[in-house]
């Protein structure tokens, strides 16, 4: 007896159903294996990432520590520099304070000396004005050869001595006042030409060379017939030469040679001109 159609279909489907089951089972195993491998890989990756992260954190911490040490060192160096600067400022302030005190003391001394010199000039002028006749003429009964030259005790002589003393001390301004007083108040006195020469020297001492040259020119203008005139022109040439103005110096020396050819100053001027021509 042949099997029915349902039975045949069942026999046909049975192998197929079994095959599909096997395939499904295999697929399931594969999926599970892949999942397990993925999980294992993920676990390994996670551990490696954690290790790398820890290493990065440690490296960052080391860099931060290094930077912190550098900052601390720089801060210490800065504080040391600030402290040293502060100490130096205090020291400089102290030194400047001492220097200012010394300068003030020197100024006071200069003012005292200047005041004393001016006071001396005033006293001299007052004494001479009150006893002018006594200084102007010798005592009665005294001969011309019994005393000093005429005018040795007059105000111009005393002013001239005071001027020289102050010039030697470096008080050029006070000395100039004494010499100018002689020239202004006693232009005919024998000391007047020399006093005008000394006025030039006071300017020279102050390094006012233009003022010195002008004062020397005034000697020739005021006292052209005095021996001081040729000395003034020669002196002007020397000052001009010192300042490097050779053209002006040559002009002064030529004036000496042409104006006073037989004088000692003329011989000196000729020597100067010869030397200048060889330059």
C-alpha positions in Angstrom: 0.0 0.0 0.0 1.5 3.4 -1.0 1.8 6.2 1.5 -0.6 9.0 1.2 0.4 12.4 -0.1 0.6 13.9 3.3 2.9 11.2 4.4 5.1 11.8 1.4 5.2 15.5 2.0 6.1 14.9 5.6 8.9 12.6 4.5 10.1 15.2 2.0 9.9 18.1 4.5 11.5 16.2 7.3 15.0 16.4 5.9 14.6 19.9 4.9 13.4 20.9 8.3 16.4 19.2 9.9 18.8 21.0 7.6 17.3 24.4 8.4 17.6 23.7 12.1 21.2 22.8 11.7 21.9 25.9 9.7 20.1 28.0 12.3 22.1 26.4 15.1 25.3 27.0 13.3 24.4 30.6 12.7 23.6 31.1 16.3 26.9 29.6 17.3 28.7 31.9 15.0 26.8 35.0 16.2 27.6 34.1 19.8 31.2 33.5 18.9 31.5 36.9 17.2 29.7 38.5 20.1 32.1 36.9 22.5 35.1 37.9 20.4 33.8 41.5 20.2 33.3 41.6 23.9 36.7 40.2 24.5 38.2 42.7 22.1 36.3 45.5 23.7 37.5 44.4 27.1 41.1 44.4 25.8 40.6 47.8 24.2 39.1 49.2 27.3 42.0 48.1 29.4 44.5 49.5 26.9 42.6 52.8 26.8 42.6 53.0 30.5 46.3 52.3 30.6 47.0 54.9 27.9 44.8 57.4 29.8 46.7 56.8 33.0 50.0 57.3 31.2 48.8 60.5 29.7 47.6 61.8 33.0 50.9 60.8 34.6 52.8 62.7 31.8 50.5 65.7 32.2 51.1 65.6 36.0 54.9 65.4 35.4 54.7 68.4 33.1 52.7 70.4 35.5 55.1 69.6 38.3 58.0 70.7 36.1 56.2 73.9 35.2 55.4 74.5 38.8 59.1 74.1 39.7 60.1 76.5 37.0 57.5 79.0 38.2 58.7 78.7 41.7 62.3 79.2 40.7 61.3 82.2 38.5 59.3 83.7 41.4 62.3 83.3 43.8 64.6 84.9 41.3 62.1 87.7 40.8 61.8 88.3 44.5 65.6 88.3 44.9 65.8 90.8 42.0 63.2 93.0 43.6 64.9 92.8 47.0 68.3 93.7 45.4 66.7 96.5 43.5 65.0 97.9 46.6 68.3 97.7 48.5 70.1 99.5 45.6 67.5 102.2 45.5 67.8 102.7 49.3 71.6 102.8 48.9 71.5 105.3 46.0 69.0 107.5 47.9 71.4 107.5 50.9 74.4 108.4 48.7 72.4 111.1 46.9 71.3 112.5 50.2 74.8 112.7 51.4 75.9 114.3 48.1 73.1 116.9 48.3 74.2 117.7 51.9 77.8 118.2 50.7 76.7 120.3 47.8 74.6 122.5 50.1 77.5 122.9 52.4 79.8 123.8 49.5 77.2 126.3 48.3 77.0 127.8 51.7 80.8 128.1 51.9 80.8 129.7 48.4 78.1 132.1 49.4 80.0 133.0 52.6 83.2 133.6 50.6 81.4 135.6 48.0 79.7 137.6 50.7 82.9 138.2 52.5 84.6 139.3 49.3 81.8 141.7 48.5 81.9 143.0 52.0 85.7 143.5 51.8 85.2 145.5 48.6 82.5 147.6 50.3 84.7 148.2 53.3 87.6 149.2 51.2 85.6 151.6 49.2 84.1 153.1 52.3 87.5 153.5 54.0 89.0 155.1 50.9 86.1 157.5 50.5 86.2 158.5 54.1 90.0 159.0 54.1 90.6 159.9 50.5 92.9 162.8 51.2 95.1 160.6 53.4 95.6 158.0 50.7 95.9 160.6 47.9 98.8 162.5 49.3 101.9 161.6 51.4 102.1 162.9 55.0 103.5 166.3 55.6 107.2 166.4 55.7 107.7 163.1 53.9 109.8 163.2 50.8 109.0 161.6 47.4 111.6 159.0 47.9 110.7 158.1 51.4 107.7 155.9 50.6 106.0 153.7 48.0 105.2 154.9 44.5 102.5 157.4 44.1 99.1 155.9 44.4 100.3 152.6 46.0 97.8 153.1 48.9 94.9 154.3 46.9 91.6 152.5 46.3 92.6 151.2 42.8 95.7 149.5 44.2 93.8 147.9 47.0 91.0 146.8 44.6 93.6 145.4 42.2 95.2 143.3 45.0 91.8 142.1 46.1 90.9 141.2 42.5 94.1 139.2 42.1 93.6 137.4 45.4 90.0 136.4 44.4 91.1 135.4 40.9 93.8 133.1 42.4 91.1 131.6 44.7 88.9 130.9 41.7 86.3 133.6 42.5 86.3 135.0 39.0 83.0 136.9 39.4 84.1 138.7 42.5 87.6 139.4 41.0 85.9 140.9 37.9 83.9 143.2 40.0 87.0 144.6 41.6 88.8 145.1 38.2 85.8 146.6 36.5 85.4 149.0 39.4 89.0 150.3 38.7 88.3 150.7 35.0 85.0 152.4 35.6 85.8 154.7 38.5 89.5 155.3 37.9 90.1 155.1 34.1 93.2 157.3 34.2 94.9 155.3 37.0 98.0 153.4 36.0 96.3 150.2 37.1 93.3 150.7 34.8 94.9 149.0 31.7 96.1 146.1 33.7 92.7 145.8 35.4 91.0 145.5 32.0 93.5 142.8 31.1 92.5 140.9 34.3 88.8 141.3 33.4 89.6 139.2 30.3 91.4 136.6 32.5 88.3 136.3 34.7 86.2 135.4 31.7 88.9 133.0 30.5 88.9 131.3 33.9 85.1 130.8 33.5 85.8 129.3 30.0 83.8 132.2 28.5 86.3 132.7 25.7 84.2 135.1 23.7 83.9 137.3 26.7 87.6 137.1 27.2 88.3 138.2 23.6 85.9 141.0 23.9 87.5 142.2 27.1 90.9 142.1 25.4 89.6 144.1 22.5 88.4 146.7 25.0 92.0 147.1 26.3 93.1 148.4 22.9 90.0 150.6 22.6 90.3 152.2 26.0 94.1 152.2 26.4 95.7 152.1 22.9 98.9 153.8 24.0 99.5 151.5 27.0 101.9 148.6 26.9 98.9 146.5 28.0 97.4 147.0 24.5 100.0 144.9 22.7 99.9 142.2 25.4 96.1 142.2 25.1 96.3 141.6 21.3 98.9 138.9 21.7 96.8 137.2 24.4 93.8 137.3 22.2 95.7 135.5 19.5 96.8 132.8 21.9 93.2 132.3 23.0 91.9 132.2 19.5 94.6 129.6 18.6 93.6 127.5 21.6 90.0 127.5 20.3 91.1 126.3 16.9 90.2 129.6 15.2 93.5 129.9 13.3 92.3 132.7 11.0 91.3 134.9 13.9 94.5 134.0 15.7 96.6 134.9 12.7 94.9 138.2 12.4 95.7 139.1 16.1 99.4 138.1 15.7 99.7 140.1 12.5 98.3 143.1 14.4 101.0 142.7 17.0 103.7 142.5 14.4 102.5 145.5 12.5 101.5 147.6 15.4 104.4 147.0 17.8 107.2 145.6 15.5 110.0 146.0 18.0 108.3 144.6 21.1 108.8 141.3 22.7 105.2 140.4 21.9 105.9 141.0 18.2 108.8 138.5 18.3 106.5 136.0 20.0 103.8 136.7 17.4 106.2 136.2 14.5 107.2 132.8 15.9 103.5 131.9 16.2 102.9 132.9 12.6 105.9 130.8 11.4 104.5 127.7 13.2 101.0 128.3 11.9 102.3 128.6 8.3 104.0 125.1 8.6 100.7 123.4 9.6 
